[in-house]
Amino acid sequence: MMKSLYSDIRWAKIQEPRECGVLEEYNYTDDNGSIRYRYIKKVAGNVDRKEYYDIASFRGTGGPIVEYVREGLENEFMKKFNEAFDKYCLEQNIIAEFAKIDPWSDYHELVERECNAEYYGNFYCNDLTENFFEQTYNRNAKRAIKKAVNGGVEVLIDNKGDTIDDFVRLYQNTEIKYNTGDYYNFDREDIKKYFDELGKDVFLIDAVLNGEIITSVLVVCGEDVMHYYLLGNNTLFLNLQCNSLLTYHAALYGQKIGKKVFDMGGGKAGGNIEVFKKNFCGQKGITKYFAIKKIRNEAIYDKLVAQKKEIKNKNFFPLYRG
């Protein structure tokens, strides 16, 4: 049994203000099992003077979480859930659903199969129950860590948020580099909220050179899975490979506090970020995750698409938001 922070109500509530919608929860229970499904409900548009909605996962992953199910009745249970949720969506004028399924939840494969989810991406992970340094780190990862150490970089774990200001200052470089929008921009109050809401389940890990913090990472923890979440760098010191050193020490710290998996996040296939993370996890550390993309009222969906004057991203789902 594995639990990530993404299935925790605290995480959902932290994300809600950024999602331009309302956090809702749908629960289904019968004699065979129980499902909890949290999502953000957003206004999709207006057709013939009636308002319609779509639903989507918040940041991270989510989707329907099977809390328990009777052995041998899994498929029957999921069929009844899908029928009940179809009816609910019709009643609530929900026309489209997008849900990234938590790959660490129990029965995630059952949900993926019975909800016709499709492959969406990868997370790059370490198994913290083993000697990950020897078993998964390649030569490039080990060389980069050594370079940071030889360069005089030290590591600081901040459990209280004392270095939030340093993190925000450095994260602004990330915002500039990737030209991020409001959804990916964070100020001091945003980061403080993580410490206020998550307590011991969040920390900053900082790379320090001559008394100055030059790289900082916000790490958040579920019961079993630890997530390497947001990173900020002083671009003048990229050659010191601080991110590699912090990746290693974050994993060591996660192992120390009893976490089972270290999730380094995702990365575009073939991109530099994916290449970097594979240095630390190899092929066996790749965790695939899946997404439900479902049109629940095709007639209204098509009308909303037709109303859109310009669609910049034709691969986006739902298309009228592209």
KOLDREN-565153 format. One record per residue (C-alpha): residue number from 1; residue in one letter; z, y, x. Coordinates in steps of 0.25 Angstrom, whole numbers. Layout:
// residues N
NUM; A; Z; Y; X .
...
// end
This chain:
// residues 322
1; M; 0; 0; 0 .
2; M; -4; 14; 6 .
3; K; -1; 28; 1 .
4; S; -8; 40; 5 .
5; L; -4; 54; 2 .
6; Y; -16; 56; -6 .
7; S; -10; 48; -18 .
8; D; 3; 56; -17 .
9; I; 5; 67; -29 .
10; R; 10; 77; -18 .
11; W; -4; 76; -11 .
12; A; -11; 78; -25 .
13; K; -2; 90; -28 .
14; I; -5; 97; -15 .
15; Q; -20; 96; -16 .
16; E; -21; 100; -31 .
17; P; -21; 115; -28 .
18; R; -33; 114; -20 .
19; E; -41; 105; -29 .
20; C; -45; 115; -39 .
21; G; -40; 106; -50 .
22; V; -28; 100; -57 .
23; L; -21; 87; -51 .
24; E; -21; 77; -62 .
25; E; -16; 62; -62 .
26; Y; -22; 51; -71 .
27; N; -13; 39; -73 .
28; Y; -18; 25; -78 .
29; T; -8; 13; -81 .
30; D; -10; 0; -88 .
31; D; -4; -14; -87 .
32; N; -13; -17; -75 .
33; G; -10; -5; -66 .
34; S; -9; 10; -64 .
35; I; -17; 21; -58 .
36; R; -14; 36; -54 .
37; Y; -25; 45; -52 .
38; R; -23; 60; -47 .
39; Y; -35; 69; -46 .
40; I; -39; 84; -47 .
41; K; -45; 88; -60 .
42; K; -55; 100; -59 .
43; V; -63; 107; -69 .
44; A; -78; 102; -68 .
45; G; -84; 112; -77 .
46; N; -87; 116; -91 .
47; V; -98; 109; -100 .
48; D; -100; 113; -115 .
49; R; -87; 121; -114 .
50; K; -79; 109; -110 .
51; E; -72; 108; -97 .
52; Y; -74; 96; -88 .
53; Y; -66; 91; -76 .
54; D; -68; 82; -64 .
55; I; -57; 75; -56 .
56; A; -56; 73; -41 .
57; S; -47; 69; -30 .
58; F; -39; 79; -22 .
59; R; -39; 80; -7 .
60; G; -37; 67; -1 .
61; T; -39; 55; -9 .
62; G; -34; 50; -23 .
63; G; -41; 43; -34 .
64; P; -35; 33; -44 .
65; I; -23; 27; -37 .
66; V; -20; 13; -42 .
67; E; -5; 12; -42 .
68; Y; -4; -3; -46 .
69; V; -13; -13; -53 .
70; R; -10; -28; -57 .
71; E; -17; -37; -48 .
72; G; -30; -43; -53 .
73; L; -31; -32; -63 .
74; E; -36; -21; -54 .
75; N; -50; -20; -59 .
76; E; -46; -21; -74 .
77; F; -36; -10; -71 .
78; M; -46; -1; -64 .
79; K; -56; -3; -76 .
80; K; -45; 2; -86 .
81; F; -41; 14; -77 .
82; N; -56; 18; -76 .
83; E; -58; 17; -91 .
84; A; -45; 25; -94 .
85; F; -49; 36; -84 .
86; D; -63; 37; -89 .
87; K; -57; 40; -103 .
88; Y; -47; 50; -97 .
89; C; -58; 57; -89 .
90; L; -67; 58; -102 .
91; E; -55; 64; -110 .
92; Q; -52; 74; -99 .
93; N; -66; 79; -97 .
94; I; -66; 74; -83 .
95; I; -81; 72; -79 .
96; A; -80; 68; -64 .
97; E; -71; 61; -54 .
98; F; -70; 61; -39 .
99; A; -58; 53; -33 .
100; K; -56; 50; -18 .
101; I; -48; 37; -18 .
102; D; -36; 35; -9 .
103; P; -40; 24; 0 .
104; W; -25; 21; 3 .
105; S; -21; 19; -11 .
106; D; -19; 5; -17 .
107; Y; -31; -1; -24 .
108; H; -40; 10; -19 .
109; E; -51; 0; -18 .
110; L; -49; -4; -32 .
111; V; -50; 10; -37 .
112; E; -62; 12; -28 .
113; R; -69; 0; -34 .
114; E; -66; 2; -48 .
115; C; -68; 17; -48 .
116; N; -82; 16; -41 .
117; A; -77; 24; -30 .
118; E; -87; 27; -18 .
119; Y; -85; 28; -3 .
120; Y; -81; 42; 0 .
121; G; -76; 43; 14 .
122; N; -67; 38; 25 .
123; F; -53; 41; 30 .
124; Y; -50; 38; 45 .
125; C; -36; 32; 47 .
126; N; -27; 25; 56 .
127; D; -18; 13; 52 .
128; L; -4; 18; 57 .
129; T; 1; 4; 56 .
130; E; -6; 0; 69 .
131; N; -8; 6; 83 .
132; F; -19; 15; 78 .
133; F; -21; 22; 92 .
134; E; -24; 9; 99 .
135; Q; -31; 2; 87 .
136; T; -40; 13; 81 .
137; Y; -41; 25; 91 .
138; N; -53; 25; 99 .
139; R; -56; 31; 113 .
140; N; -60; 44; 108 .
141; A; -47; 46; 100 .
142; K; -38; 42; 112 .
143; R; -45; 51; 121 .
144; A; -44; 63; 112 .
145; I; -29; 60; 110 .
146; K; -27; 59; 125 .
147; K; -35; 72; 127 .
148; A; -25; 80; 118 .
149; V; -13; 74; 125 .
150; N; -18; 78; 139 .
151; G; -21; 92; 133 .
152; G; -7; 94; 131 .
153; V; -7; 93; 116 .
154; E; 6; 89; 109 .
155; V; 8; 85; 94 .
156; L; 18; 91; 84 .
157; I; 21; 84; 71 .
158; D; 26; 95; 61 .
159; N; 32; 89; 48 .
160; K; 38; 102; 43 .
161; G; 25; 111; 43 .
162; D; 30; 120; 54 .
163; T; 16; 121; 60 .
164; I; 9; 124; 47 .
165; D; 4; 137; 51 .
166; D; -2; 131; 64 .
167; F; -9; 121; 56 .
168; V; -15; 131; 46 .
169; R; -20; 140; 58 .
170; L; -27; 128; 64 .
171; Y; -32; 122; 51 .
172; Q; -39; 136; 49 .
173; N; -48; 131; 60 .
174; T; -52; 119; 52 .
175; E; -55; 128; 40 .
176; I; -64; 136; 49 .
177; K; -71; 125; 56 .
178; Y; -75; 118; 43 .
179; N; -76; 130; 34 .
180; T; -67; 124; 24 .
181; G; -65; 129; 10 .
182; D; -53; 132; 2 .
183; Y; -50; 117; 0 .
184; Y; -48; 114; 14 .
185; N; -41; 127; 18 .
186; F; -26; 127; 20 .
187; D; -16; 138; 22 .
188; R; -1; 137; 26 .
189; E; 3; 135; 11 .
190; D; -6; 124; 9 .
191; I; -1; 116; 21 .
192; K; 13; 120; 18 .
193; K; 11; 113; 4 .
194; Y; 9; 100; 11 .
195; F; 22; 101; 18 .
196; D; 29; 105; 6 .
197; E; 24; 94; -3 .
198; L; 23; 83; 7 .
199; G; 35; 84; 15 .
200; K; 36; 73; 26 .
201; D; 22; 68; 22 .
202; V; 15; 80; 29 .
203; F; 15; 85; 44 .
204; L; 7; 93; 54 .
205; I; 3; 87; 67 .
206; D; 0; 97; 77 .
207; A; -6; 97; 91 .
208; V; 1; 107; 100 .
209; L; -4; 113; 113 .
210; N; 5; 122; 122 .
211; G; 13; 125; 110 .
212; E; 1; 128; 100 .
213; I; -3; 120; 89 .
214; I; -18; 117; 91 .
215; T; -21; 106; 80 .
216; S; -13; 103; 68 .
217; V; -15; 92; 57 .
218; L; -8; 91; 43 .
219; V; -5; 77; 40 .
220; V; -1; 71; 27 .
221; C; 6; 58; 24 .
222; G; 6; 48; 12 .
223; E; 15; 36; 12 .
224; D; 6; 28; 20 .
225; V; -6; 37; 24 .
226; M; -5; 49; 33 .
227; H; -17; 59; 32 .
228; Y; -22; 68; 43 .
229; Y; -25; 79; 34 .
230; L; -28; 93; 40 .
231; L; -31; 98; 54 .
232; G; -32; 111; 61 .
233; N; -36; 114; 75 .
234; N; -36; 125; 85 .
235; T; -51; 123; 89 .
236; L; -48; 128; 103 .
237; F; -41; 115; 106 .
238; L; -51; 105; 100 .
239; N; -54; 99; 114 .
240; L; -39; 94; 115 .
241; Q; -42; 84; 103 .
242; C; -29; 87; 96 .
243; N; -34; 81; 83 .
244; S; -34; 68; 90 .
245; L; -20; 69; 95 .
246; L; -15; 73; 82 .
247; T; -22; 62; 75 .
248; Y; -15; 52; 84 .
249; H; -1; 58; 83 .
250; A; -3; 60; 68 .
251; A; -6; 45; 67 .
252; L; 6; 42; 76 .
253; Y; 15; 50; 67 .
254; G; 10; 43; 54 .
255; Q; 13; 30; 61 .
256; K; 27; 35; 64 .
257; I; 30; 39; 50 .
258; G; 25; 26; 44 .
259; K; 11; 29; 39 .
260; K; 1; 18; 38 .
261; V; -12; 26; 39 .
262; F; -16; 39; 45 .
263; D; -28; 45; 38 .
264; M; -36; 54; 47 .
265; G; -44; 59; 35 .
266; G; -59; 58; 33 .
267; G; -72; 63; 40 .
268; K; -87; 64; 37 .
269; A; -94; 52; 41 .
270; G; -100; 54; 55 .
271; G; -93; 67; 57 .
272; N; -84; 71; 68 .
273; I; -71; 70; 60 .
274; E; -75; 55; 57 .
275; V; -78; 52; 71 .
276; F; -65; 58; 76 .
277; K; -57; 50; 66 .
278; K; -64; 37; 69 .
279; N; -59; 39; 83 .
280; F; -45; 37; 78 .
281; C; -47; 26; 67 .
282; G; -59; 18; 70 .
283; Q; -67; 11; 59 .
284; K; -54; 3; 54 .
285; G; -47; 17; 51 .
286; I; -58; 21; 41 .
287; T; -53; 21; 27 .
288; K; -64; 23; 16 .
289; Y; -61; 30; 4 .
290; F; -69; 31; -9 .
291; A; -71; 41; -21 .
292; I; -73; 40; -36 .
293; K; -85; 49; -40 .
294; K; -86; 48; -55 .
295; I; -93; 56; -66 .
296; R; -86; 54; -78 .
297; N; -94; 62; -88 .
298; E; -108; 62; -83 .
299; A; -114; 72; -93 .
300; I; -104; 83; -91 .
301; Y; -105; 80; -76 .
302; D; -120; 82; -76 .
303; K; -118; 95; -84 .
304; L; -109; 101; -74 .
305; V; -118; 97; -62 .
306; A; -130; 104; -70 .
307; Q; -121; 117; -72 .
308; K; -119; 118; -57 .
309; K; -129; 128; -51 .
310; E; -128; 123; -37 .
311; I; -123; 110; -31 .
312; K; -121; 111; -16 .
313; N; -116; 97; -13 .
314; K; -124; 87; -21 .
315; N; -115; 75; -16 .
316; F; -103; 81; -21 .
317; F; -95; 75; -33 .
318; P; -94; 80; -44 .
319; L; -108; 86; -41 .
320; Y; -105; 99; -49 .
321; R; -95; 102; -39 .
322; G; -105; 100; -27 .
// end
